[in-house]
Amino acid sequence: MNRRMVFYMIGQIIKVEALLLVLPLIVSLCYGESCWQAYAATIGIALAVGFGFTLISKPGTKLIFAKEGFVIVAVSWILMSFIGALPFVISKEIPRVVDAFFETVSGFTTTGASILPNVELMSHGNLFWRSFTHWIGGMGVLVFIMAIVPSATDRSIHIMKAEVPGPIMGKLVPRVKQTARILYLIYVAMTVLEFIMLLCGGMSVFESAVHTFGTAGTGGFGARGDSIAGYSPYIQWVITAFMLLFGVNFNLYYLLLLRRFNSVFKSGELWTYLGINFAATAIIAVNIFNLYGSVEQSIRLSAFQVASISTTTGFATADFNAWPEFSKGILLVLMFIGAMAGSTAGGLKVSRIVLLFKMIKREFLHMLHPRSVSAVRFEGKTVNDDTLNSVSSYFSLFMGGFFVMFLLLCLDKYDFQTNFSAVAACINNIGPGFGAVGPAGNFAGYSDFSKTILSAAMLLGRLELYPMLIALSPSTWSKK
């Protein structure tokens, strides 16, 4: 393994984080808050660590292979979370390191799970940083670096594959640098559009920015304890629409820019994603109608919550803990499905679910007709066995990891529903679960051990298991 290149890239990433920390520092100064000092100190620490890594680890060769890509991504995200937690600790708004780390991991992984009982008490600077971590983590800070670093080469595709969620990650154009720039330009354009639309709905500039970051990164951190419930129906519909838009594969937006409409509208994953959301919205709206007595409100609340859970954003306009069990069951299923591959959302991804069902169908047909040979097709192409094996292996590993973490969480004081949904919410990067960790609750009551397990679940879910597991494997670091 090219260790020097690994630590050199990690140093570059920490320096970029130092640059990004300037924004909440400016926000703190604009509002006359003392927490700017915490950001100034953190920027100094980040620069020291970043320059230390890059100066000591200047690589002889800048080649990056799959192993290096996985390790760079995994170690970077852990270090970024530790450094990103420092402003909360130094400002004493989240004084405990475990809590601050949990909150920051939740931000960067776009989970939105929180240990804060009263978010309104936080300073504007810390609220801004808390939501801005969603925007950074949504598309990926390493993808951002690929877009701006002159030394980025085509080998950097291994970093993008390790960081961008989904089973299929390819280059939109021949050069990785151009691919990264295209992804971020689309991401920024959609962010600006939502920001403007929220301003038009009467939101303040600060709250528009905070909620836009939370939506774009499909994260869910906001500025109020009741999430989006206190805002107008217009605001709720705008956020609903953009949650769904950010749950779409960004490659499709690029194809739209190229006017390749047939390729977009023939996407099986897109229609499955939209179909799941539409069907779930309709069923839940009917199921909760008696609670609200209004067709418009039932549809609006249902559409918002389905979009929020399926895109793993985690915003809320209602306490769905109080909804009928059938509606809660649908939301639980949506937690695992997630949105489309290549989006900012978490979960297993619609493409994996579709491929799993196609594989089951193929095996069923093979049992009925042992001599038959049938290929699995997806998006108009035949899927090779390597991809199918990768999907089934990932699903097995995902479920195995889920149940291990669930059993560890059962050592804590909470009931089955709370623990099960807490792990589901964290590993799928959703945020709120059911029971004590529902929309009206938080994760503060868990022990430090459980918070550490849930922090690991969030990282494993956002990076889709393999980067973290490979980075922790002793064989990865051996000299052989």
C-alpha positions as CSV (number, residue, x, y, z in Angstrom):
1,M,0.0,0.0,0.0
2,N,1.2,3.5,-0.8
3,R,1.1,4.8,2.8
4,R,2.8,8.1,2.0
5,M,0.1,8.9,-0.5
6,V,-2.6,7.8,1.9
7,F,-1.4,10.2,4.6
8,Y,-0.7,12.9,2.1
9,M,-4.3,12.9,0.9
10,I,-5.6,12.8,4.4
11,G,-3.6,15.9,5.2
12,Q,-5.0,17.6,2.1
13,I,-8.5,16.7,3.3
14,I,-8.0,18.1,6.8
15,K,-6.7,21.4,5.3
16,V,-9.9,21.6,3.2
17,E,-11.9,21.1,6.4
18,A,-10.0,24.0,8.0
19,L,-11.0,26.1,5.0
20,L,-14.7,25.1,5.4
21,L,-14.6,25.9,9.1
22,V,-14.1,29.6,8.2
23,L,-17.8,29.9,7.2
24,P,-19.3,29.1,10.7
25,L,-16.6,31.4,12.1
26,I,-17.9,34.2,9.9
27,V,-21.5,33.4,10.9
28,S,-20.5,33.6,14.6
29,L,-18.9,37.0,14.1
30,C,-21.9,38.3,12.2
31,Y,-24.2,37.4,15.1
32,G,-21.7,38.7,17.7
33,E,-21.2,35.3,19.3
34,S,-18.2,34.2,21.3
35,C,-18.1,30.8,19.7
36,W,-16.0,32.3,16.9
37,Q,-13.0,31.7,19.2
38,A,-13.8,27.9,19.2
39,Y,-13.7,27.9,15.4
40,A,-10.5,29.9,15.3
41,A,-8.8,27.4,17.6
42,T,-10.2,24.5,15.6
43,I,-9.0,26.0,12.3
44,G,-5.5,26.3,13.9
45,I,-5.6,22.6,15.0
46,A,-6.8,21.4,11.6
47,L,-4.1,23.4,9.7
48,A,-1.4,22.0,12.0
49,V,-2.6,18.4,11.5
50,G,-3.1,18.9,7.8
51,F,0.3,20.5,7.1
52,G,1.9,18.0,9.4
53,F,0.6,15.1,7.4
54,T,1.4,16.6,4.0
55,L,4.9,17.7,4.9
56,I,5.9,14.5,6.6
57,S,4.3,12.2,4.0
58,K,5.3,13.6,0.6
59,P,4.7,10.6,-1.7
60,G,7.2,9.4,-4.2
61,T,4.4,8.2,-6.5
62,K,0.8,9.5,-6.5
63,L,-0.8,6.3,-7.8
64,I,-4.0,5.4,-5.9
65,F,-5.4,1.9,-6.2
66,A,-8.6,0.5,-4.7
67,K,-7.0,-0.3,-1.3
68,E,-5.6,3.2,-0.9
69,G,-9.0,4.7,-2.0
70,F,-10.9,2.8,0.7
71,V,-8.3,3.6,3.5
72,I,-8.2,7.3,2.5
73,V,-11.9,7.6,2.7
74,A,-12.4,5.7,6.0
75,V,-9.6,7.4,7.9
76,S,-10.4,10.9,6.6
77,W,-14.1,10.6,7.7
78,I,-13.1,9.6,11.2
79,L,-10.5,12.4,11.5
80,M,-12.9,14.9,10.0
81,S,-15.5,14.0,12.5
82,F,-13.1,14.4,15.5
83,I,-11.9,17.8,14.3
84,G,-15.4,18.9,13.3
85,A,-16.5,18.1,16.9
86,L,-14.0,20.4,18.5
87,P,-16.0,23.7,18.1
88,F,-18.9,22.1,20.0
89,V,-16.6,21.0,22.8
90,I,-14.5,24.1,23.0
91,S,-17.5,26.4,23.0
92,K,-19.0,24.1,25.7
93,E,-22.4,23.9,23.9
94,I,-21.8,20.1,23.7
95,P,-19.2,19.7,26.4
96,R,-18.8,15.9,26.3
97,V,-16.5,14.6,23.7
98,V,-18.6,11.4,23.0
99,D,-21.7,13.6,22.5
100,A,-20.0,16.1,20.3
101,F,-18.4,13.3,18.2
102,F,-21.9,11.6,17.8
103,E,-23.4,14.9,16.7
104,T,-20.6,15.6,14.2
105,V,-20.6,12.0,12.8
106,S,-24.4,12.4,12.4
107,G,-23.8,15.6,10.5
108,F,-21.1,14.4,8.1
109,T,-22.8,11.1,7.4
110,T,-26.1,13.0,6.7
111,T,-27.9,11.0,9.4
112,G,-29.5,13.7,11.5
113,A,-29.7,11.8,14.7
114,S,-29.1,14.1,17.6
115,I,-28.4,14.1,21.3
116,L,-29.6,17.7,21.8
117,P,-32.9,18.1,23.7
118,N,-33.3,21.8,22.8
119,V,-31.6,22.8,19.6
120,E,-32.9,26.4,19.8
121,L,-30.4,27.1,22.6
122,M,-27.4,26.6,20.3
123,S,-25.6,29.6,18.8
124,H,-26.0,30.5,15.2
125,G,-22.4,29.6,14.4
126,N,-22.8,26.1,15.8
127,L,-26.2,25.6,14.2
128,F,-24.8,26.6,10.9
129,W,-21.8,24.3,11.2
130,R,-24.1,21.4,12.3
131,S,-26.2,21.7,9.2
132,F,-23.2,22.6,6.9
133,T,-21.6,19.2,7.7
134,H,-24.7,17.7,6.0
135,W,-23.9,19.6,2.8
136,I,-20.3,18.6,2.9
137,G,-21.0,15.0,3.6
138,G,-23.9,14.7,1.1
139,M,-21.8,14.7,-2.1
140,G,-18.6,14.0,-0.2
141,V,-15.7,16.2,0.7
142,L,-13.3,13.9,-1.1
143,V,-15.3,14.3,-4.4
144,F,-15.0,18.1,-3.8
145,I,-11.2,17.7,-3.4
146,M,-11.1,15.7,-6.7
147,A,-12.8,18.7,-8.3
148,I,-10.4,21.3,-7.2
149,V,-7.0,19.6,-6.6
150,P,-4.8,20.0,-9.7
151,S,-3.0,16.7,-8.9
152,A,-6.2,14.6,-9.2
153,T,-5.7,11.8,-11.7
154,D,-7.9,9.1,-13.2
155,R,-6.7,6.8,-10.5
156,S,-8.7,9.0,-8.1
157,I,-11.8,7.2,-9.3
158,H,-11.1,4.7,-6.5
159,I,-11.7,7.5,-4.0
160,M,-14.9,8.5,-5.7
161,K,-16.1,4.8,-5.8
162,A,-15.4,4.5,-2.0
163,E,-17.2,7.7,-1.1
164,V,-20.2,8.0,-3.5
165,P,-23.1,5.9,-2.2
166,G,-24.5,3.1,-4.4
167,P,-23.4,-0.2,-6.1
168,I,-22.4,1.4,-9.4
169,M,-20.0,4.4,-9.6
170,G,-18.5,5.3,-13.0
171,K,-17.1,8.3,-14.7
172,L,-19.6,10.7,-16.5
173,V,-16.8,11.9,-18.7
174,P,-13.3,10.4,-19.4
175,R,-11.5,12.5,-16.7
176,V,-12.2,12.0,-13.0
177,K,-11.6,15.7,-12.3
178,Q,-14.3,16.7,-14.8
179,T,-16.7,14.1,-13.3
180,A,-16.3,15.5,-9.8
181,R,-16.8,19.1,-11.1
182,I,-20.0,18.1,-12.9
183,L,-21.4,16.4,-9.8
184,Y,-20.6,19.4,-7.6
185,L,-21.9,22.0,-10.1
186,I,-25.2,20.2,-10.3
187,Y,-25.2,19.9,-6.5
188,V,-24.5,23.6,-6.0
189,A,-27.1,24.6,-8.6
190,M,-29.8,22.6,-6.9
191,T,-28.8,23.9,-3.5
192,V,-29.0,27.6,-4.7
193,L,-32.5,26.9,-6.2
194,E,-33.9,25.5,-3.0
195,F,-32.4,28.3,-1.0
196,I,-34.1,30.9,-3.2
197,M,-37.5,29.1,-3.1
198,L,-37.3,28.9,0.8
199,L,-36.6,32.6,0.9
200,C,-39.6,33.2,-1.3
201,G,-41.7,31.3,1.3
202,G,-40.8,33.8,4.1
203,M,-37.9,31.9,5.7
204,S,-35.0,34.0,7.0
205,V,-31.7,33.9,5.2
206,F,-30.1,31.9,8.1
207,E,-32.9,29.4,8.4
208,S,-33.1,29.0,4.6
209,A,-29.4,28.2,4.5
210,V,-29.6,25.7,7.4
211,H,-32.6,23.8,6.0
212,T,-31.2,23.9,2.4
213,F,-28.0,22.2,3.7
214,G,-30.1,19.7,5.6
215,T,-32.2,18.9,2.5
216,A,-29.4,18.8,-0.1
217,G,-27.3,16.5,2.0
218,T,-30.4,14.5,2.9
219,G,-29.4,15.0,6.5
220,G,-32.2,16.5,8.6
221,F,-30.6,19.0,11.0
222,G,-32.6,22.2,11.4
223,A,-32.9,25.3,13.5
224,R,-36.0,24.3,15.5
225,G,-36.9,21.5,17.9
226,D,-40.1,20.7,16.0
227,S,-38.1,20.3,12.7
228,I,-40.3,21.5,9.8
229,A,-43.7,21.2,11.6
230,G,-43.9,24.9,12.5
231,Y,-43.4,26.2,8.9
232,S,-46.1,26.9,6.3
233,P,-47.5,24.3,3.9
234,Y,-45.6,26.0,1.1
235,I,-42.3,25.5,2.9
236,Q,-43.2,21.9,3.6
237,W,-44.1,21.2,0.0
238,V,-40.8,22.8,-1.3
239,I,-38.7,20.7,1.1
240,T,-40.7,17.6,0.1
241,A,-40.0,18.2,-3.6
242,F,-36.3,18.8,-3.0
243,M,-35.8,15.8,-0.7
244,L,-37.1,13.7,-3.6
245,L,-34.9,15.5,-6.1
246,F,-31.8,15.0,-4.0
247,G,-32.7,11.3,-3.8
248,V,-32.3,10.9,-7.5
249,N,-29.1,9.6,-9.1
250,F,-27.0,12.7,-10.1
251,N,-25.9,11.0,-13.3
252,L,-29.5,11.4,-14.6
253,Y,-29.3,15.2,-14.1
254,Y,-26.2,15.2,-16.2
255,L,-28.0,13.3,-18.9
256,L,-30.8,15.9,-18.7
257,L,-28.3,18.6,-19.3
258,L,-27.1,16.7,-22.4
259,R,-30.8,16.5,-23.5
260,R,-30.6,12.7,-23.5
261,F,-34.2,12.5,-22.3
262,N,-34.8,8.9,-23.5
263,S,-32.0,7.6,-21.3
264,V,-33.5,9.4,-18.3
265,F,-37.1,8.4,-18.8
266,K,-36.2,4.8,-19.5
267,S,-34.4,4.4,-16.1
268,G,-36.0,1.5,-14.3
269,E,-34.5,2.6,-11.0
270,L,-36.0,6.1,-11.4
271,W,-39.5,4.8,-12.0
272,T,-39.2,2.3,-9.2
273,Y,-38.0,5.0,-6.8
274,L,-40.9,7.3,-7.7
275,G,-43.4,4.5,-7.7
276,I,-42.4,3.4,-4.2
277,N,-42.8,7.0,-2.9
278,F,-46.1,7.5,-4.6
279,A,-47.6,4.2,-3.4
280,A,-46.3,4.7,0.2
281,T,-47.7,8.3,0.2
282,A,-51.1,7.2,-1.0
283,I,-51.4,4.3,1.5
284,I,-50.2,6.3,4.5
285,A,-52.4,9.3,3.6
286,V,-55.5,7.0,3.7
287,N,-54.3,5.3,6.9
288,I,-53.8,8.6,8.8
289,F,-56.9,10.5,7.5
290,N,-58.9,9.8,10.6
291,L,-56.2,11.5,12.7
292,Y,-56.3,14.8,10.8
293,G,-59.7,14.8,9.1
294,S,-58.3,16.8,6.2
295,V,-57.4,15.4,2.8
296,E,-54.8,18.1,2.0
297,Q,-53.1,17.8,5.4
298,S,-53.1,14.0,5.3
299,I,-51.5,14.0,1.8
300,R,-49.0,16.7,2.7
301,L,-47.9,15.0,6.0
302,S,-47.7,11.6,4.3
303,A,-45.8,12.9,1.3
304,F,-43.4,14.8,3.5
305,Q,-42.6,11.9,5.8
306,V,-42.4,9.3,3.0
307,A,-39.9,11.6,1.1
308,S,-38.0,12.3,4.3
309,I,-37.6,8.6,5.3
310,S,-37.1,7.1,1.8
311,T,-34.4,9.7,1.0
312,T,-33.0,9.2,4.6
313,T,-33.3,12.9,5.3
314,G,-35.0,12.7,8.7
315,F,-36.9,16.0,8.7
316,A,-40.4,15.7,10.3
317,T,-43.7,17.6,10.1
318,A,-45.5,15.3,12.5
319,D,-44.8,12.9,15.3
320,F,-45.1,9.7,13.3
321,N,-44.7,7.7,16.5
322,A,-48.4,8.4,17.1
323,W,-49.4,7.1,13.6
324,P,-51.1,3.7,13.1
325,E,-48.8,0.7,13.3
326,F,-49.4,0.0,9.5
327,S,-48.0,3.4,8.6
328,K,-45.1,3.0,10.9
329,G,-44.4,-0.4,9.4
330,I,-44.3,1.2,5.9
331,L,-41.8,3.9,7.1
332,L,-39.6,1.2,8.7
333,V,-39.4,-0.7,5.3
334,L,-38.6,2.6,3.6
335,M,-35.7,3.1,6.1
336,F,-34.0,0.1,4.6
337,I,-34.8,0.7,1.0
338,G,-33.5,4.2,0.8
339,A,-33.3,6.2,-2.5
340,M,-31.3,5.9,-5.7
341,A,-27.6,5.0,-6.1
342,G,-25.5,8.0,-6.9
343,S,-27.7,10.3,-4.8
344,T,-26.9,11.9,-1.5
345,A,-29.3,9.5,0.3
346,G,-28.5,6.4,2.4
347,G,-30.1,3.1,2.8
348,L,-29.6,-0.1,0.8
349,K,-30.5,1.8,-2.4
350,V,-33.4,1.1,-4.8
351,S,-31.0,-0.4,-7.4
352,R,-29.8,-3.1,-5.0
353,I,-33.4,-4.0,-4.0
354,V,-34.4,-4.3,-7.6
355,L,-31.3,-6.5,-8.4
356,L,-32.1,-8.7,-5.3
357,F,-35.6,-9.3,-6.5
358,K,-34.4,-10.0,-10.0
359,M,-31.9,-12.5,-8.6
360,I,-34.6,-14.2,-6.6
361,K,-36.8,-14.4,-9.7
362,R,-34.0,-15.9,-11.7
363,E,-33.4,-18.6,-9.0
364,F,-37.1,-19.3,-8.8
365,L,-37.2,-19.8,-12.6
366,H,-34.1,-22.0,-12.5
367,M,-35.7,-24.2,-9.8
368,L,-38.7,-24.7,-12.1
369,H,-36.6,-25.1,-15.3
370,P,-33.1,-26.4,-14.2
371,R,-31.8,-26.3,-17.8
372,S,-32.9,-22.8,-18.5
373,V,-30.3,-20.0,-18.7
374,S,-31.6,-16.5,-17.9
375,A,-29.7,-13.3,-17.5
376,V,-30.5,-10.5,-15.1
377,R,-31.0,-7.2,-16.9
378,F,-31.0,-3.7,-15.3
379,E,-31.4,-0.4,-17.1
380,G,-31.4,-2.2,-20.4
381,K,-28.1,-3.9,-19.8
382,T,-27.2,-7.5,-18.8
383,V,-25.7,-7.4,-15.3
384,N,-22.6,-9.6,-14.9
385,D,-22.2,-12.1,-12.2
386,D,-19.5,-10.1,-10.4
387,T,-22.0,-7.2,-9.8
388,L,-24.7,-9.6,-8.7
389,N,-22.3,-11.4,-6.3
390,S,-21.3,-7.9,-5.0
391,V,-24.9,-7.0,-4.3
392,S,-25.7,-10.2,-2.5
393,S,-22.5,-10.0,-0.5
394,Y,-23.2,-6.4,0.5
395,F,-26.7,-7.3,1.6
396,S,-25.5,-10.2,3.7
397,L,-22.7,-8.1,5.3
398,F,-25.2,-5.3,5.9
399,M,-27.7,-7.5,7.7
400,G,-25.0,-9.2,9.7
401,G,-23.6,-5.9,10.8
402,F,-27.1,-4.6,11.6
403,F,-27.9,-7.5,13.9
404,V,-24.6,-7.4,15.7
405,M,-25.0,-3.7,16.5
406,F,-28.6,-4.3,17.5
407,L,-27.6,-7.0,20.0
408,L,-24.9,-4.7,21.5
409,L,-27.5,-1.9,21.8
410,C,-29.8,-4.3,23.7
411,L,-27.3,-4.1,26.6
412,D,-28.7,-0.6,27.2
413,K,-31.9,0.3,29.0
414,Y,-34.3,0.9,26.1
415,D,-37.0,-1.4,24.7
416,F,-36.9,-3.6,21.5
417,Q,-38.6,-1.0,19.3
418,T,-36.3,1.8,20.3
419,N,-33.1,-0.2,19.9
420,F,-34.1,-1.8,16.6
421,S,-35.2,1.5,15.0
422,A,-32.1,3.4,16.5
423,V,-29.7,1.0,14.7
424,A,-31.9,1.1,11.5
425,A,-32.0,4.9,11.6
426,C,-28.2,5.2,12.1
427,I,-26.9,2.6,9.7
428,N,-29.3,3.8,7.0
429,N,-28.4,7.5,7.8
430,I,-32.0,8.5,8.5
431,G,-32.0,10.2,12.0
432,P,-35.2,9.7,13.9
433,G,-36.5,6.2,14.7
434,F,-39.4,5.1,16.8
435,G,-40.0,5.0,20.5
436,A,-37.6,7.1,22.6
437,V,-35.6,8.1,19.5
438,G,-38.7,9.2,17.5
439,P,-39.2,12.7,16.0
440,A,-40.1,14.1,19.5
441,G,-37.2,12.4,21.2
442,N,-33.4,12.1,20.8
443,F,-30.4,9.8,21.4
444,A,-29.2,11.6,24.6
445,G,-30.3,8.8,26.9
446,Y,-28.1,6.2,25.5
447,S,-24.8,5.3,27.3
448,D,-21.4,6.3,25.9
449,F,-20.9,2.7,24.7
450,S,-24.1,2.7,22.8
451,K,-23.4,6.2,21.3
452,T,-20.1,4.9,20.1
453,I,-21.8,1.8,18.5
454,L,-24.3,4.1,16.8
455,S,-21.5,6.5,15.6
456,A,-19.8,3.5,14.0
457,A,-23.2,2.4,12.5
458,M,-23.5,5.9,10.9
459,L,-20.0,5.7,9.4
460,L,-20.5,2.2,8.2
461,G,-23.8,3.1,6.6
462,R,-22.6,6.3,4.9
463,L,-19.4,4.6,3.5
464,E,-21.3,1.4,2.7
465,L,-19.3,-0.9,5.0
466,Y,-16.2,-1.8,2.9
467,P,-14.0,1.3,3.4
468,M,-14.3,1.1,7.2
469,L,-13.8,-2.7,7.4
470,I,-10.8,-2.6,5.0
471,A,-9.2,0.3,6.9
472,L,-9.6,-1.6,10.2
473,S,-8.2,-4.9,8.8
474,P,-4.6,-5.6,9.9
475,S,-3.8,-7.1,6.5
476,T,-4.4,-3.7,4.9
477,W,-1.5,-2.2,6.8
478,S,0.9,-5.1,6.6
479,K,4.1,-4.6,4.6
480,K,3.5,-7.8,2.6
